[in-house]
Amino acid sequence: MTLYTGSCHCGAVRFSFEADPIQKGIRCNCSMCARKGALMSAEPMPLEKLNIEAPEGALGLYQFGAKTAKHFFCNTCGIYPFHETARFAGHYRVNLGCVDGLDPLSLEVEIFDGKHLL
């Protein structure tokens, strides 16, 4: 297992988690993910495995449609660091572009058809 750390652009929202070495990410084609263009962690993780450090008021929340997914963003810089998934309540994926020392452009990419999920 590897300890990963990360943050939004300004550093107000920080996170860490342990996982097997990251070798791929997921891109979703739903309206939200297509617009933000982020590469997300391939494996959803339960909240107890994702350590989030953010002062009160630092995290914003955006939901749409059925409002089952929770898309979080930094209220200062606007960066999306992680979200709670629609398919696995209580489980999160992180924005691999926010993970320290990880080059998301070098990773294998899997496409998820979230556009036709519902």
LUMMI-144506 format. One record per residue (C-alpha): residue number from 1; chain; x, y, z; residue in three letters. Coordinates in nm, 3 decimals. Layout:
BEGIN
+-----+------+---------+---------+---------+------+
! pos ! unit !      xx !      yy !      zz ! code !
+-----+------+---------+---------+---------+------+
! NUM !    A !       X !       Y !       Z !  ala !
...
+-----+------+---------+---------+---------+------+
This chain:
BEGIN
+-----+------+---------+---------+---------+------+
! pos ! unit !      xx !      yy !      zz ! code !
+-----+------+---------+---------+---------+------+
!   1 !    A !   0.000 !   0.000 !   0.000 !  met !
!   2 !    A !   0.112 !   0.353 !  -0.078 !  thr !
!   3 !    A !   0.024 !   0.666 !   0.117 !  leu !
!   4 !    A !  -0.103 !   0.937 !  -0.116 !  tyr !
!   5 !    A !  -0.154 !   1.301 !  -0.025 !  thr !
!   6 !    A !  -0.314 !   1.579 !  -0.221 !  gly !
!   7 !    A !  -0.486 !   1.913 !  -0.215 !  ser !
!   8 !    A !  -0.680 !   2.168 !  -0.411 !  cys !
!   9 !    A !  -0.478 !   2.439 !  -0.590 !  his !
!  10 !    A !  -0.460 !   2.683 !  -0.298 !  cys !
!  11 !    A !  -0.407 !   2.415 !  -0.030 !  gly !
!  12 !    A !  -0.715 !   2.497 !   0.177 !  ala !
!  13 !    A !  -0.854 !   2.146 !   0.117 !  val !
!  14 !    A !  -0.611 !   1.860 !   0.177 !  arg !
!  15 !    A !  -0.662 !   1.487 !   0.173 !  phe !
!  16 !    A !  -0.473 !   1.160 !   0.211 !  ser !
!  17 !    A !  -0.543 !   0.792 !   0.159 !  phe !
!  18 !    A !  -0.366 !   0.459 !   0.131 !  glu !
!  19 !    A !  -0.408 !   0.250 !  -0.184 !  ala !
!  20 !    A !  -0.232 !   0.011 !  -0.412 !  asp !
!  21 !    A !  -0.002 !   0.193 !  -0.655 !  pro !
!  22 !    A !  -0.216 !   0.402 !  -0.891 !  ile !
!  23 !    A !  -0.175 !   0.288 !  -1.248 !  gln !
!  24 !    A !  -0.500 !   0.403 !  -1.409 !  lys !
!  25 !    A !  -0.782 !   0.650 !  -1.370 !  gly !
!  26 !    A !  -1.140 !   0.687 !  -1.481 !  ile !
!  27 !    A !  -1.302 !   0.952 !  -1.698 !  arg !
!  28 !    A !  -1.679 !   0.977 !  -1.692 !  cys !
!  29 !    A !  -1.887 !   1.119 !  -1.975 !  asn !
!  30 !    A !  -2.179 !   1.249 !  -1.767 !  cys !
!  31 !    A !  -2.256 !   1.619 !  -1.808 !  ser !
!  32 !    A !  -2.070 !   1.717 !  -1.488 !  met !
!  33 !    A !  -1.756 !   1.510 !  -1.540 !  cys !
!  34 !    A !  -1.725 !   1.591 !  -1.910 !  ala !
!  35 !    A !  -1.720 !   1.961 !  -1.823 !  arg !
!  36 !    A !  -1.468 !   1.936 !  -1.539 !  lys !
!  37 !    A !  -1.244 !   1.698 !  -1.736 !  gly !
!  38 !    A !  -1.083 !   1.540 !  -1.432 !  ala !
!  39 !    A !  -0.923 !   1.197 !  -1.417 !  leu !
!  40 !    A !  -1.060 !   1.021 !  -1.111 !  met !
!  41 !    A !  -0.926 !   0.738 !  -0.901 !  ser !
!  42 !    A !  -1.032 !   0.404 !  -1.046 !  ala !
!  43 !    A !  -1.129 !   0.245 !  -0.717 !  glu !
!  44 !    A !  -1.400 !   0.405 !  -0.503 !  pro !
!  45 !    A !  -1.294 !   0.420 !  -0.138 !  met !
!  46 !    A !  -1.509 !   0.434 !   0.175 !  pro !
!  47 !    A !  -1.501 !   0.765 !   0.360 !  leu !
!  48 !    A !  -1.313 !   0.608 !   0.652 !  glu !
!  49 !    A !  -1.016 !   0.551 !   0.416 !  lys !
!  50 !    A !  -1.012 !   0.910 !   0.289 !  leu !
!  51 !    A !  -0.870 !   1.158 !   0.539 !  asn !
!  52 !    A !  -1.006 !   1.504 !   0.456 !  ile !
!  53 !    A !  -0.856 !   1.816 !   0.612 !  glu !
!  54 !    A !  -1.051 !   2.134 !   0.542 !  ala !
!  55 !    A !  -1.138 !   2.424 !   0.769 !  pro !
!  56 !    A !  -1.506 !   2.492 !   0.818 !  glu !
!  57 !    A !  -1.651 !   2.663 !   0.514 !  gly !
!  58 !    A !  -1.365 !   2.560 !   0.281 !  ala !
!  59 !    A !  -1.560 !   2.291 !   0.096 !  leu !
!  60 !    A !  -1.846 !   2.369 !  -0.138 !  gly !
!  61 !    A !  -2.093 !   2.107 !  -0.256 !  leu !
!  62 !    A !  -2.267 !   2.077 !  -0.591 !  tyr !
!  63 !    A !  -2.538 !   1.825 !  -0.675 !  gln !
!  64 !    A !  -2.764 !   1.785 !  -0.975 !  phe !
!  65 !    A !  -3.021 !   1.546 !  -1.121 !  gly !
!  66 !    A !  -3.108 !   1.276 !  -0.869 !  ala !
!  67 !    A !  -2.865 !   1.441 !  -0.623 !  lys !
!  68 !    A !  -2.709 !   1.111 !  -0.524 !  thr !
!  69 !    A !  -2.351 !   1.210 !  -0.613 !  ala !
!  70 !    A !  -2.184 !   1.482 !  -0.408 !  lys !
!  71 !    A !  -1.931 !   1.689 !  -0.603 !  his !
!  72 !    A !  -1.705 !   1.883 !  -0.367 !  phe !
!  73 !    A !  -1.495 !   2.185 !  -0.459 !  phe !
!  74 !    A !  -1.274 !   2.435 !  -0.278 !  cys !
!  75 !    A !  -1.462 !   2.758 !  -0.202 !  asn !
!  76 !    A !  -1.139 !   2.956 !  -0.249 !  thr !
!  77 !    A !  -0.980 !   2.825 !  -0.569 !  cys !
!  78 !    A !  -1.272 !   2.628 !  -0.716 !  gly !
!  79 !    A !  -1.079 !   2.304 !  -0.770 !  ile !
!  80 !    A !  -1.262 !   1.969 !  -0.745 !  tyr !
!  81 !    A !  -1.056 !   1.742 !  -0.515 !  pro !
!  82 !    A !  -1.302 !   1.451 !  -0.467 !  phe !
!  83 !    A !  -1.664 !   1.341 !  -0.484 !  his !
!  84 !    A !  -1.897 !   1.090 !  -0.326 !  glu !
!  85 !    A !  -2.010 !   0.853 !  -0.599 !  thr !
!  86 !    A !  -2.367 !   0.808 !  -0.720 !  ala !
!  87 !    A !  -2.334 !   0.430 !  -0.753 !  arg !
!  88 !    A !  -2.161 !   0.359 !  -0.421 !  phe !
!  89 !    A !  -2.307 !   0.572 !  -0.142 !  ala !
!  90 !    A !  -2.045 !   0.660 !   0.120 !  gly !
!  91 !    A !  -1.760 !   0.590 !  -0.125 !  his !
!  92 !    A !  -1.534 !   0.850 !  -0.282 !  tyr !
!  93 !    A !  -1.313 !   0.900 !  -0.584 !  arg !
!  94 !    A !  -1.036 !   1.160 !  -0.585 !  val !
!  95 !    A !  -0.922 !   1.391 !  -0.863 !  asn !
!  96 !    A !  -0.587 !   1.238 !  -0.959 !  leu !
!  97 !    A !  -0.470 !   1.579 !  -1.078 !  gly !
!  98 !    A !  -0.476 !   1.686 !  -0.712 !  cys !
!  99 !    A !  -0.256 !   1.399 !  -0.588 !  val !
! 100 !    A !   0.096 !   1.512 !  -0.498 !  asp !
! 101 !    A !   0.370 !   1.374 !  -0.724 !  gly !
! 102 !    A !   0.132 !   1.187 !  -0.954 !  leu !
! 103 !    A !   0.121 !   1.268 !  -1.326 !  asp !
! 104 !    A !  -0.238 !   1.194 !  -1.437 !  pro !
! 105 !    A !  -0.138 !   1.236 !  -1.803 !  leu !
! 106 !    A !   0.090 !   0.930 !  -1.775 !  ser !
! 107 !    A !  -0.184 !   0.695 !  -1.652 !  leu !
! 108 !    A !  -0.399 !   0.448 !  -1.839 !  glu !
! 109 !    A !  -0.753 !   0.586 !  -1.877 !  val !
! 110 !    A !  -1.077 !   0.389 !  -1.849 !  glu !
! 111 !    A !  -1.398 !   0.550 !  -1.975 !  ile !
! 112 !    A !  -1.714 !   0.515 !  -1.767 !  phe !
! 113 !    A !  -2.049 !   0.576 !  -1.938 !  asp !
! 114 !    A !  -2.215 !   0.785 !  -1.668 !  gly !
! 115 !    A !  -2.414 !   0.969 !  -1.934 !  lys !
! 116 !    A !  -2.636 !   0.663 !  -1.985 !  his !
! 117 !    A !  -2.632 !   0.538 !  -1.624 !  leu !
! 118 !    A !  -2.987 !   0.642 !  -1.544 !  leu !
+-----+------+---------+---------+---------+------+
